[in-house]
Amino acid sequence: MPIIINLDVVMAKRKVSLNELSEKVGITLSNLSVLKTGKGKAIRFNTLEAICKALDCQPGDILEYKE
């Protein structure tokens, strides 16, 4: 898939754990883990917005397009 999820990288830079982010965003650990590992097929804009707010980042920091 040409869309790369860099959530794990952003979380590491911010020193935020999966548990912390799950609580801040209000998403289950399993759903967040699917996103973090890049296995997700979709993300809701309100979820992306909540993640960006919690990590103080832009969507482009999390999502990357590569051919």
All heavy atoms as TSV, in Angstrom:
chain	resi	resn	atom	element	x	y	z
A	1	MET	N	N	0.845	-1.176	0.000
A	1	MET	CA	C	0.000	0.000	0.000
A	1	MET	C	C	0.889	1.238	0.000
A	1	MET	O	O	1.839	1.304	0.769
A	1	MET	CB	C	-0.917	-0.019	1.227
A	1	MET	CG	C	-1.786	1.222	1.309
A	1	MET	SD	S	-2.659	1.444	2.870
A	1	MET	CE	C	-3.937	0.235	2.731
A	2	PRO	N	N	0.593	2.217	-0.828
A	2	PRO	CA	C	1.446	3.396	-0.909
A	2	PRO	C	C	1.294	4.385	0.248
A	2	PRO	O	O	2.062	5.319	0.363
A	2	PRO	CB	C	1.041	4.045	-2.231
A	2	PRO	CG	C	-0.305	3.519	-2.539
A	2	PRO	CD	C	-0.417	2.196	-1.870
A	3	ILE	N	N	0.303	4.190	1.114
A	3	ILE	CA	C	0.157	5.060	2.275
A	3	ILE	C	C	0.860	4.407	3.460
A	3	ILE	O	O	0.548	3.298	3.856
A	3	ILE	CB	C	-1.329	5.301	2.628
A	3	ILE	CG1	C	-2.094	5.908	1.458
A	3	ILE	CG2	C	-1.450	6.175	3.883
A	3	ILE	CD1	C	-1.652	7.296	1.067
A	4	ILE	N	N	1.821	5.128	4.015
A	4	ILE	CA	C	2.612	4.641	5.146
A	4	ILE	C	C	2.120	5.349	6.410
A	4	ILE	O	O	1.954	6.572	6.410
A	4	ILE	CB	C	4.117	4.945	4.946
A	4	ILE	CG1	C	4.606	4.469	3.589
A	4	ILE	CG2	C	4.946	4.371	6.094
A	4	ILE	CD1	C	4.497	2.992	3.357
A	5	ILE	N	N	1.908	4.586	7.474
A	5	ILE	CA	C	1.479	5.135	8.762
A	5	ILE	C	C	2.709	5.277	9.652
A	5	ILE	O	O	3.374	4.296	9.966
A	5	ILE	CB	C	0.448	4.219	9.461
A	5	ILE	CG1	C	-0.703	3.872	8.529
A	5	ILE	CG2	C	-0.045	4.857	10.752
A	5	ILE	CD1	C	-1.595	5.012	8.159
A	6	ASN	N	N	3.004	6.500	10.046
A	6	ASN	CA	C	4.170	6.777	10.891
A	6	ASN	C	C	3.782	7.081	12.338
A	6	ASN	O	O	4.482	7.806	13.034
A	6	ASN	CB	C	4.959	7.959	10.314
A	6	ASN	CG	C	5.598	7.620	8.998
A	6	ASN	OD1	O	6.167	6.554	8.832
A	6	ASN	ND2	N	5.489	8.517	8.041
A	7	LEU	N	N	2.669	6.538	12.774
A	7	LEU	CA	C	2.190	6.811	14.129
A	7	LEU	C	C	3.205	6.374	15.178
A	7	LEU	O	O	3.454	7.101	16.143
A	7	LEU	CB	C	0.846	6.111	14.366
A	7	LEU	CG	C	0.192	6.347	15.720
A	7	LEU	CD1	C	-0.033	7.833	15.975
A	7	LEU	CD2	C	-1.109	5.583	15.814
A	8	ASP	N	N	3.831	5.222	14.977
A	8	ASP	CA	C	4.816	4.744	15.954
A	8	ASP	C	C	6.008	5.687	16.068
A	8	ASP	O	O	6.527	5.914	17.155
A	8	ASP	CB	C	5.267	3.325	15.627
A	8	ASP	CG	C	5.815	3.161	14.224
A	8	ASP	OD1	O	5.551	4.033	13.369
A	8	ASP	OD2	O	6.487	2.156	13.969
A	9	VAL	N	N	6.405	6.271	14.949
A	9	VAL	CA	C	7.535	7.213	14.947
A	9	VAL	C	C	7.178	8.477	15.724
A	9	VAL	O	O	7.950	8.951	16.564
A	9	VAL	CB	C	7.944	7.568	13.494
A	9	VAL	CG1	C	9.015	8.636	13.483
A	9	VAL	CG2	C	8.391	6.327	12.746
A	10	VAL	N	N	5.996	9.016	15.453
A	10	VAL	CA	C	5.554	10.240	16.129
A	10	VAL	C	C	5.377	9.978	17.628
A	10	VAL	O	O	5.778	10.799	18.448
A	10	VAL	CB	C	4.246	10.780	15.497
A	10	VAL	CG1	C	3.749	12.002	16.247
A	10	VAL	CG2	C	4.458	11.114	14.028
A	11	MET	N	N	4.816	8.835	17.963
A	11	MET	CA	C	4.651	8.495	19.377
A	11	MET	C	C	6.001	8.383	20.079
A	11	MET	O	O	6.157	8.863	21.197
A	11	MET	CB	C	3.889	7.176	19.517
A	11	MET	CG	C	2.419	7.272	19.183
A	11	MET	SD	S	1.588	5.671	19.178
A	11	MET	CE	C	1.810	5.152	20.874
A	12	ALA	N	N	6.978	7.785	19.426
A	12	ALA	CA	C	8.318	7.652	20.021
A	12	ALA	C	C	8.965	9.018	20.220
A	12	ALA	O	O	9.574	9.272	21.266
A	12	ALA	CB	C	9.189	6.767	19.140
A	13	LYS	N	N	8.821	9.892	19.239
A	13	LYS	CA	C	9.393	11.241	19.362
A	13	LYS	C	C	8.776	12.010	20.515
A	13	LYS	O	O	9.450	12.782	21.186
A	13	LYS	CB	C	9.184	12.026	18.069
A	13	LYS	CG	C	10.083	11.606	16.936
A	13	LYS	CD	C	9.824	12.450	15.704
A	13	LYS	CE	C	10.682	11.998	14.541
A	13	LYS	NZ	N	10.373	12.773	13.305
A	14	ARG	N	N	7.483	11.799	20.744
A	14	ARG	CA	C	6.762	12.510	21.809
A	14	ARG	C	C	6.818	11.755	23.138
A	14	ARG	O	O	6.312	12.237	24.141
A	14	ARG	CB	C	5.288	12.707	21.427
A	14	ARG	CG	C	5.027	13.402	20.109
A	14	ARG	CD	C	5.375	14.873	20.162
A	14	ARG	NE	N	4.831	15.630	19.054
A	14	ARG	CZ	C	5.328	15.700	17.828
A	14	ARG	NH1	N	6.400	14.995	17.512
A	14	ARG	NH2	N	4.783	16.460	16.902
A	15	LYS	N	N	7.413	10.546	23.106
A	15	LYS	CA	C	7.502	9.694	24.303
A	15	LYS	C	C	6.123	9.426	24.902
A	15	LYS	O	O	5.907	9.554	26.105
A	15	LYS	CB	C	8.440	10.305	25.331
A	15	LYS	CG	C	9.872	10.394	24.847
A	15	LYS	CD	C	10.792	10.916	25.913
A	15	LYS	CE	C	12.215	10.809	25.462
A	15	LYS	NZ	N	12.825	12.022	25.034
A	16	VAL	N	N	5.188	9.042	24.018
A	16	VAL	CA	C	3.821	8.730	24.424
A	16	VAL	C	C	3.598	7.234	24.205
A	16	VAL	O	O	3.896	6.714	23.131
A	16	VAL	CB	C	2.803	9.555	23.593
A	16	VAL	CG1	C	1.380	9.143	23.917
A	16	VAL	CG2	C	2.997	11.040	23.827
A	17	SER	N	N	3.077	6.572	25.214
A	17	SER	CA	C	2.817	5.136	25.097
A	17	SER	C	C	1.464	4.890	24.432
A	17	SER	O	O	0.634	5.795	24.316
A	17	SER	CB	C	2.827	4.482	26.476
A	17	SER	OG	O	1.671	4.850	27.195
A	18	LEU	N	N	1.266	3.657	24.022
A	18	LEU	CA	C	0.008	3.265	23.411
A	18	LEU	C	C	-1.147	3.460	24.395
A	18	LEU	O	O	-2.217	3.936	24.015
A	18	LEU	CB	C	0.102	1.798	22.961
A	18	LEU	CG	C	-0.846	1.330	21.873
A	18	LEU	CD1	C	-0.644	2.112	20.592
A	18	LEU	CD2	C	-0.649	-0.147	21.614
A	19	ASN	N	N	-0.912	3.126	25.656
A	19	ASN	CA	C	-1.945	3.293	26.691
A	19	ASN	C	C	-2.307	4.760	26.878
A	19	ASN	O	O	-3.488	5.104	26.966
A	19	ASN	CB	C	-1.496	2.705	28.023
A	19	ASN	CG	C	-1.518	1.201	28.026
A	19	ASN	OD1	O	-2.314	0.580	27.335
A	19	ASN	ND2	N	-0.625	0.604	28.798
A	20	GLU	N	N	-1.303	5.626	26.956
A	20	GLU	CA	C	-1.547	7.057	27.123
A	20	GLU	C	C	-2.355	7.619	25.963
A	20	GLU	O	O	-3.322	8.350	26.170
A	20	GLU	CB	C	-0.224	7.823	27.208
A	20	GLU	CG	C	0.548	7.665	28.478
A	20	GLU	CD	C	1.858	8.422	28.401
A	20	GLU	OE1	O	1.868	9.602	28.778
A	20	GLU	OE2	O	2.857	7.815	27.947
A	21	LEU	N	N	-1.930	7.291	24.747
A	21	LEU	CA	C	-2.610	7.809	23.567
A	21	LEU	C	C	-4.031	7.280	23.486
A	21	LEU	O	O	-4.952	8.018	23.140
A	21	LEU	CB	C	-1.825	7.464	22.298
A	21	LEU	CG	C	-2.325	8.124	21.023
A	21	LEU	CD1	C	-2.315	9.646	21.130
A	21	LEU	CD2	C	-1.493	7.680	19.834
A	22	SER	N	N	-4.218	6.028	23.837
A	22	SER	CA	C	-5.549	5.430	23.828
A	22	SER	C	C	-6.494	6.198	24.755
A	22	SER	O	O	-7.629	6.487	24.391
A	22	SER	CB	C	-5.458	3.970	24.264
A	22	SER	OG	O	-6.742	3.416	24.415
A	23	GLU	N	N	-6.022	6.532	25.934
A	23	GLU	CA	C	-6.832	7.280	26.901
A	23	GLU	C	C	-7.132	8.691	26.409
A	23	GLU	O	O	-8.254	9.170	26.532
A	23	GLU	CB	C	-6.131	7.336	28.255
A	23	GLU	CG	C	-6.108	6.007	28.982
A	23	GLU	CD	C	-5.339	6.060	30.286
A	23	GLU	OE1	O	-5.065	7.172	30.784
A	23	GLU	OE2	O	-5.003	4.980	30.809
A	24	LYS	N	N	-6.127	9.369	25.849
A	24	LYS	CA	C	-6.304	10.744	25.379
A	24	LYS	C	C	-7.256	10.820	24.188
A	24	LYS	O	O	-8.024	11.769	24.071
A	24	LYS	CB	C	-4.958	11.354	24.980
A	24	LYS	CG	C	-4.055	11.669	26.135
A	24	LYS	CD	C	-2.757	12.278	25.650
A	24	LYS	CE	C	-1.804	12.581	26.784
A	24	LYS	NZ	N	-0.547	13.173	26.310
A	25	VAL	N	N	-7.181	9.835	23.308
A	25	VAL	CA	C	-7.953	9.866	22.064
A	25	VAL	C	C	-9.339	9.246	22.250
A	25	VAL	O	O	-10.278	9.610	21.555
A	25	VAL	CB	C	-7.170	9.143	20.938
A	25	VAL	CG1	C	-7.995	9.021	19.677
A	25	VAL	CG2	C	-5.879	9.886	20.646
A	26	GLY	N	N	-9.458	8.318	23.189
A	26	GLY	CA	C	-10.729	7.645	23.390
A	26	GLY	C	C	-10.969	6.547	22.372
A	26	GLY	O	O	-12.081	6.355	21.891
A	27	ILE	N	N	-9.913	5.836	22.028
A	27	ILE	CA	C	-9.979	4.729	21.078
A	27	ILE	C	C	-9.402	3.503	21.772
A	27	ILE	O	O	-8.511	3.636	22.619
A	27	ILE	CB	C	-9.212	5.083	19.779
A	27	ILE	CG1	C	-9.303	3.973	18.738
A	27	ILE	CG2	C	-7.804	5.443	20.042
A	27	ILE	CD1	C	-8.684	4.349	17.388
A	28	THR	N	N	-9.926	2.327	21.459
A	28	THR	CA	C	-9.448	1.118	22.132
A	28	THR	C	C	-7.989	0.840	21.787
A	28	THR	O	O	-7.499	1.250	20.726
A	28	THR	CB	C	-10.289	-0.113	21.741
A	28	THR	OG1	O	-10.100	-0.381	20.357
A	28	THR	CG2	C	-11.760	0.097	22.053
A	29	LEU	N	N	-7.328	0.133	22.689
A	29	LEU	CA	C	-5.929	-0.243	22.464
A	29	LEU	C	C	-5.786	-1.077	21.192
A	29	LEU	O	O	-4.838	-0.884	20.433
A	29	LEU	CB	C	-5.383	-1.043	23.647
A	29	LEU	CG	C	-4.933	-0.232	24.851
A	29	LEU	CD1	C	-4.594	-1.159	26.004
A	29	LEU	CD2	C	-3.739	0.616	24.498
A	30	SER	N	N	-6.722	-1.982	20.967
A	30	SER	CA	C	-6.609	-2.849	19.787
A	30	SER	C	C	-6.750	-2.042	18.494
A	30	SER	O	O	-5.998	-2.266	17.543
A	30	SER	CB	C	-7.632	-3.979	19.834
A	30	SER	OG	O	-8.941	-3.476	19.899
A	31	ASN	N	N	-7.684	-1.102	18.442
A	31	ASN	CA	C	-7.836	-0.281	17.234
A	31	ASN	C	C	-6.632	0.628	17.030
A	31	ASN	O	O	-6.175	0.830	15.900
A	31	ASN	CB	C	-9.116	0.547	17.302
A	31	ASN	CG	C	-10.353	-0.277	17.071
A	31	ASN	OD1	O	-10.290	-1.360	16.493
A	31	ASN	ND2	N	-11.482	0.218	17.522
A	32	LEU	N	N	-6.117	1.176	18.101
A	32	LEU	CA	C	-4.934	2.035	18.000
A	32	LEU	C	C	-3.719	1.218	17.573
A	32	LEU	O	O	-2.902	1.677	16.773
A	32	LEU	CB	C	-4.681	2.718	19.342
A	32	LEU	CG	C	-3.714	3.881	19.346
A	32	LEU	CD1	C	-4.125	4.953	18.345
A	32	LEU	CD2	C	-3.608	4.479	20.725
A	33	SER	N	N	-3.607	0.004	18.066
A	33	SER	CA	C	-2.515	-0.880	17.696
A	33	SER	C	C	-2.554	-1.211	16.205
A	33	SER	O	O	-1.513	-1.270	15.546
A	33	SER	CB	C	-2.568	-2.155	18.524
A	33	SER	OG	O	-1.505	-2.999	18.183
A	34	VAL	N	N	-3.755	-1.426	15.673
A	34	VAL	CA	C	-3.910	-1.691	14.239
A	34	VAL	C	C	-3.395	-0.503	13.433
A	34	VAL	O	O	-2.684	-0.667	12.430
A	34	VAL	CB	C	-5.395	-1.996	13.893
A	34	VAL	CG1	C	-5.640	-1.959	12.405
A	34	VAL	CG2	C	-5.795	-3.349	14.451
A	35	LEU	N	N	-3.708	0.701	13.872
A	35	LEU	CA	C	-3.203	1.895	13.177
A	35	LEU	C	C	-1.686	2.001	13.308
A	35	LEU	O	O	-0.983	2.281	12.343
A	35	LEU	CB	C	-3.841	3.159	13.765
A	35	LEU	CG	C	-5.283	3.420	13.417
A	35	LEU	CD1	C	-5.798	4.637	14.187
A	35	LEU	CD2	C	-5.438	3.646	11.914
A	36	LYS	N	N	-1.197	1.783	14.518
A	36	LYS	CA	C	0.232	1.926	14.790
A	36	LYS	C	C	1.081	0.976	13.955
A	36	LYS	O	O	2.151	1.333	13.484
A	36	LYS	CB	C	0.495	1.705	16.273
A	36	LYS	CG	C	1.924	1.911	16.683
A	36	LYS	CD	C	2.111	1.650	18.160
A	36	LYS	CE	C	3.584	1.669	18.498
A	36	LYS	NZ	N	3.884	1.031	19.754
A	37	THR	N	N	0.589	-0.236	13.755
A	37	THR	CA	C	1.350	-1.229	13.002
A	37	THR	C	C	1.152	-1.108	11.493
A	37	THR	O	O	1.768	-1.855	10.726
A	37	THR	CB	C	0.975	-2.654	13.441
A	37	THR	OG1	O	-0.429	-2.847	13.253
A	37	THR	CG2	C	1.350	-2.907	14.881
A	38	GLY	N	N	0.292	-0.182	11.089
A	38	GLY	CA	C	0.076	0.033	9.653
A	38	GLY	C	C	-0.858	-0.980	9.013
A	38	GLY	O	O	-0.924	-1.081	7.796
A	39	LYS	N	N	-1.582	-1.737	9.826
A	39	LYS	CA	C	-2.481	-2.757	9.294
A	39	LYS	C	C	-3.881	-2.228	9.027
A	39	LYS	O	O	-4.708	-2.932	8.482
A	39	LYS	CB	C	-2.545	-3.947	10.251
A	39	LYS	CG	C	-1.232	-4.672	10.372
A	39	LYS	CD	C	-1.322	-5.812	11.347
A	39	LYS	CE	C	0.047	-6.474	11.492
A	39	LYS	NZ	N	0.047	-7.503	12.514
A	40	GLY	N	N	-4.150	-0.989	9.431
A	40	GLY	CA	C	-5.474	-0.410	9.226
A	40	GLY	C	C	-5.732	-0.091	7.767
A	40	GLY	O	O	-4.818	0.225	7.011
A	41	LYS	N	N	-6.973	-0.191	7.373
A	41	LYS	CA	C	-7.369	0.101	5.990
A	41	LYS	C	C	-7.987	1.487	5.870
A	41	LYS	O	O	-8.132	2.010	4.772
A	41	LYS	CB	C	-8.380	-0.937	5.499
A	41	LYS	CG	C	-7.839	-2.348	5.496
A	41	LYS	CD	C	-6.818	-2.526	4.416
A	41	LYS	CE	C	-6.333	-3.968	4.383
A	41	LYS	NZ	N	-5.129	-4.139	3.640
A	42	ALA	N	N	-8.385	2.080	6.987
A	42	ALA	CA	C	-9.044	3.387	6.963
A	42	ALA	C	C	-8.880	4.054	8.327
A	42	ALA	O	O	-8.593	3.399	9.321
A	42	ALA	CB	C	-10.524	3.223	6.641
A	43	ILE	N	N	-9.073	5.363	8.340
A	43	ILE	CA	C	-9.083	6.118	9.593
A	43	ILE	C	C	-10.124	7.223	9.449
A	43	ILE	O	O	-10.216	7.866	8.395
A	43	ILE	CB	C	-7.689	6.692	9.947
A	43	ILE	CG1	C	-7.715	7.350	11.321
A	43	ILE	CG2	C	-7.178	7.622	8.876
A	43	ILE	CD1	C	-6.349	7.690	11.882
A	44	ARG	N	N	-10.915	7.400	10.464
A	44	ARG	CA	C	-11.912	8.462	10.461
A	44	ARG	C	C	-11.209	9.787	10.713
A	44	ARG	O	O	-10.241	9.854	11.459
A	44	ARG	CB	C	-12.948	8.220	11.551
A	44	ARG	CG	C	-13.798	7.009	11.310
A	44	ARG	CD	C	-14.723	6.799	12.495
A	44	ARG	NE	N	-15.384	5.526	12.355
A	44	ARG	CZ	C	-16.692	5.377	12.387
A	44	ARG	NH1	N	-17.471	6.407	12.621
A	44	ARG	NH2	N	-17.226	4.187	12.229
A	45	PHE	N	N	-11.729	10.834	10.071
A	45	PHE	CA	C	-11.114	12.148	10.253
A	45	PHE	C	C	-11.186	12.607	11.704
A	45	PHE	O	O	-10.235	13.234	12.190
A	45	PHE	CB	C	-11.762	13.192	9.342
A	45	PHE	CG	C	-11.310	13.103	7.915
A	45	PHE	CD1	C	-12.244	13.111	6.887
A	45	PHE	CD2	C	-9.980	13.011	7.583
A	45	PHE	CE1	C	-11.840	13.028	5.569
A	45	PHE	CE2	C	-9.560	12.936	6.269
A	45	PHE	CZ	C	-10.502	12.942	5.258
A	46	ASN	N	N	-12.260	12.290	12.419
A	46	ASN	CA	C	-12.328	12.724	13.817
A	46	ASN	C	C	-11.298	11.971	14.674
A	46	ASN	O	O	-10.768	12.521	15.628
A	46	ASN	CB	C	-13.741	12.609	14.391
A	46	ASN	CG	C	-14.311	11.224	14.359
A	46	ASN	OD1	O	-13.752	10.313	13.745
A	46	ASN	ND2	N	-15.443	11.045	15.010
A	47	THR	N	N	-10.992	10.727	14.313
A	47	THR	CA	C	-9.942	9.979	15.015
A	47	THR	C	C	-8.573	10.572	14.696
A	47	THR	O	O	-7.750	10.775	15.596
A	47	THR	CB	C	-9.971	8.488	14.625
A	47	THR	OG1	O	-11.259	7.956	14.934
A	47	THR	CG2	C	-8.898	7.706	15.354
A	48	LEU	N	N	-8.350	10.871	13.423
A	48	LEU	CA	C	-7.083	11.495	13.021
A	48	LEU	C	C	-6.908	12.840	13.716
A	48	LEU	O	O	-5.824	13.168	14.194
A	48	LEU	CB	C	-7.037	11.652	11.495
A	48	LEU	CG	C	-5.772	12.241	10.905
A	48	LEU	CD1	C	-4.548	11.401	11.243
A	48	LEU	CD2	C	-5.925	12.372	9.390
A	49	GLU	N	N	-7.981	13.610	13.786
A	49	GLU	CA	C	-7.931	14.906	14.467
A	49	GLU	C	C	-7.576	14.737	15.941
A	49	GLU	O	O	-6.726	15.461	16.477
A	49	GLU	CB	C	-9.283	15.604	14.337
A	49	GLU	CG	C	-9.343	16.937	15.055
A	49	GLU	CD	C	-10.729	17.572	15.014
A	49	GLU	OE1	O	-11.663	16.973	14.432
A	49	GLU	OE2	O	-10.866	18.670	15.561
A	50	ALA	N	N	-8.190	13.769	16.609
A	50	ALA	CA	C	-7.918	13.536	18.031
A	50	ALA	C	C	-6.473	13.088	18.255
A	50	ALA	O	O	-5.830	13.513	19.218
A	50	ALA	CB	C	-8.889	12.497	18.585
A	51	ILE	N	N	-5.960	12.242	17.367
A	51	ILE	CA	C	-4.568	11.791	17.478
A	51	ILE	C	C	-3.622	12.969	17.284
A	51	ILE	O	O	-2.663	13.145	18.049
A	51	ILE	CB	C	-4.280	10.670	16.459
A	51	ILE	CG1	C	-5.008	9.391	16.865
A	51	ILE	CG2	C	-2.770	10.411	16.347
A	51	ILE	CD1	C	-4.963	8.288	15.821
A	52	CYS	N	N	-3.894	13.793	16.279
A	52	CYS	CA	C	-3.042	14.957	16.024
A	52	CYS	C	C	-3.068	15.931	17.199
A	52	CYS	O	O	-2.039	16.494	17.566
A	52	CYS	CB	C	-3.470	15.662	14.735
A	52	CYS	SG	S	-3.045	14.747	13.254
A	53	LYS	N	N	-4.237	16.114	17.777
A	53	LYS	CA	C	-4.354	17.004	18.934
A	53	LYS	C	C	-3.573	16.450	20.122
A	53	LYS	O	O	-2.829	17.173	20.778
A	53	LYS	CB	C	-5.825	17.179	19.306
A	53	LYS	CG	C	-6.066	18.168	20.403
A	53	LYS	CD	C	-7.549	18.358	20.648
A	53	LYS	CE	C	-7.779	19.393	21.741
A	53	LYS	NZ	N	-9.210	19.602	21.993
A	54	ALA	N	N	-3.712	15.151	20.376
A	54	ALA	CA	C	-3.027	14.523	21.510
A	54	ALA	C	C	-1.512	14.521	21.337
A	54	ALA	O	O	-0.769	14.650	22.315
A	54	ALA	CB	C	-3.529	13.095	21.700
A	55	LEU	N	N	-1.046	14.372	20.092
A	55	LEU	CA	C	0.400	14.311	19.836
A	55	LEU	C	C	0.984	15.646	19.388
A	55	LEU	O	O	2.183	15.737	19.129
A	55	LEU	CB	C	0.693	13.241	18.774
A	55	LEU	CG	C	0.397	11.808	19.174
A	55	LEU	CD1	C	0.634	10.862	17.994
A	55	LEU	CD2	C	1.238	11.384	20.371
A	56	ASP	N	N	0.131	16.670	19.287
A	56	ASP	CA	C	0.562	17.991	18.835
A	56	ASP	C	C	1.331	17.887	17.518
A	56	ASP	O	O	2.510	18.257	17.422
A	56	ASP	CB	C	1.413	18.686	19.897
A	56	ASP	CG	C	1.681	20.150	19.556
A	56	ASP	OD1	O	0.840	20.777	18.882
A	56	ASP	OD2	O	2.754	20.658	19.944
A	57	CYS	N	N	0.655	17.322	16.499
A	57	CYS	CA	C	1.286	17.127	15.202
A	57	CYS	C	C	0.277	17.382	14.086
A	57	CYS	O	O	-0.889	17.677	14.359
A	57	CYS	CB	C	1.856	15.717	15.084
A	57	CYS	SG	S	0.597	14.416	15.068
A	58	GLN	N	N	0.723	17.278	12.872
A	58	GLN	CA	C	-0.110	17.451	11.689
A	58	GLN	C	C	-0.404	16.074	11.083
A	58	GLN	O	O	0.381	15.138	11.267
A	58	GLN	CB	C	0.615	18.311	10.651
A	58	GLN	CG	C	0.836	19.749	11.085
A	58	GLN	CD	C	-0.477	20.492	11.236
A	58	GLN	OE1	O	-1.342	20.450	10.362
A	58	GLN	NE2	N	-0.632	21.166	12.363
A	59	PRO	N	N	-1.511	15.936	10.328
A	59	PRO	CA	C	-1.799	14.657	9.685
A	59	PRO	C	C	-0.641	14.150	8.813
A	59	PRO	O	O	-0.385	12.956	8.762
A	59	PRO	CB	C	-3.039	14.951	8.835
A	59	PRO	CG	C	-3.720	16.068	9.550
A	59	PRO	CD	C	-2.604	16.894	10.119
A	60	GLY	N	N	0.070	15.064	8.180
A	60	GLY	CA	C	1.204	14.687	7.346
A	60	GLY	C	C	2.375	14.101	8.132
A	60	GLY	O	O	3.245	13.449	7.560
A	61	ASP	N	N	2.387	14.330	9.440
A	61	ASP	CA	C	3.416	13.706	10.277
A	61	ASP	C	C	3.119	12.228	10.478
A	61	ASP	O	O	4.026	11.431	10.679
A	61	ASP	CB	C	3.479	14.385	11.654
A	61	ASP	CG	C	3.901	15.843	11.556
A	61	ASP	OD1	O	4.638	16.208	10.616
A	61	ASP	OD2	O	3.471	16.630	12.429
A	62	ILE	N	N	1.840	11.885	10.418
A	62	ILE	CA	C	1.403	10.504	10.655
A	62	ILE	C	C	1.236	9.730	9.364
A	62	ILE	O	O	1.581	8.568	9.293
A	62	ILE	CB	C	0.073	10.508	11.446
A	62	ILE	CG1	C	0.294	11.147	12.827
A	62	ILE	CG2	C	-0.492	9.106	11.594
A	62	ILE	CD1	C	-0.953	11.393	13.606
A	63	LEU	N	N	0.702	10.382	8.330
A	63	LEU	CA	C	0.439	9.720	7.059
A	63	LEU	C	C	1.438	10.167	6.008
A	63	LEU	O	O	1.739	11.344	5.892
A	63	LEU	CB	C	-0.978	10.054	6.565
A	63	LEU	CG	C	-2.117	9.710	7.512
A	63	LEU	CD1	C	-3.427	10.237	6.958
A	63	LEU	CD2	C	-2.199	8.229	7.739
A	64	GLU	N	N	1.946	9.219	5.242
A	64	GLU	CA	C	2.938	9.502	4.198
A	64	GLU	C	C	2.585	8.704	2.951
A	64	GLU	O	O	2.174	7.544	3.047
A	64	GLU	CB	C	4.311	9.096	4.723
A	64	GLU	CG	C	5.433	9.313	3.774
A	64	GLU	CD	C	6.765	8.821	4.340
A	64	GLU	OE1	O	6.809	8.419	5.524
A	64	GLU	OE2	O	7.753	8.843	3.598
A	65	TYR	N	N	2.738	9.320	1.806
A	65	TYR	CA	C	2.476	8.639	0.533
A	65	TYR	C	C	3.780	8.295	-0.140
A	65	TYR	O	O	4.655	9.136	-0.297
A	65	TYR	CB	C	1.649	9.536	-0.386
A	65	TYR	CG	C	1.457	8.946	-1.764
A	65	TYR	CD1	C	0.539	7.933	-1.986
A	65	TYR	CD2	C	2.225	9.394	-2.847
A	65	TYR	CE1	C	0.380	7.372	-3.240
A	65	TYR	CE2	C	2.063	8.836	-4.098
A	65	TYR	CZ	C	1.143	7.840	-4.299
A	65	TYR	OH	O	0.989	7.276	-5.540
A	66	LYS	N	N	3.933	7.019	-0.505
A	66	LYS	CA	C	5.112	6.564	-1.251
A	66	LYS	C	C	4.642	5.663	-2.380
A	66	LYS	O	O	3.844	4.758	-2.162
A	66	LYS	CB	C	6.064	5.767	-0.357
A	66	LYS	CG	C	6.898	6.604	0.564
A	66	LYS	CD	C	7.973	5.771	1.223
A	66	LYS	CE	C	8.823	6.632	2.113
A	66	LYS	NZ	N	9.835	5.866	2.814
A	67	GLU	N	N	5.154	5.898	-3.575
A	67	GLU	CA	C	4.803	5.027	-4.701
A	67	GLU	C	C	5.572	3.742	-4.645
A	67	GLU	O	O	6.640	3.648	-4.147
A	67	GLU	CB	C	5.096	5.735	-6.009
A	67	GLU	CG	C	3.974	6.651	-6.396
A	67	GLU	CD	C	4.094	7.116	-7.815
A	67	GLU	OE1	O	4.077	6.263	-8.726
A	67	GLU	OE2	O	4.196	8.325	-8.011
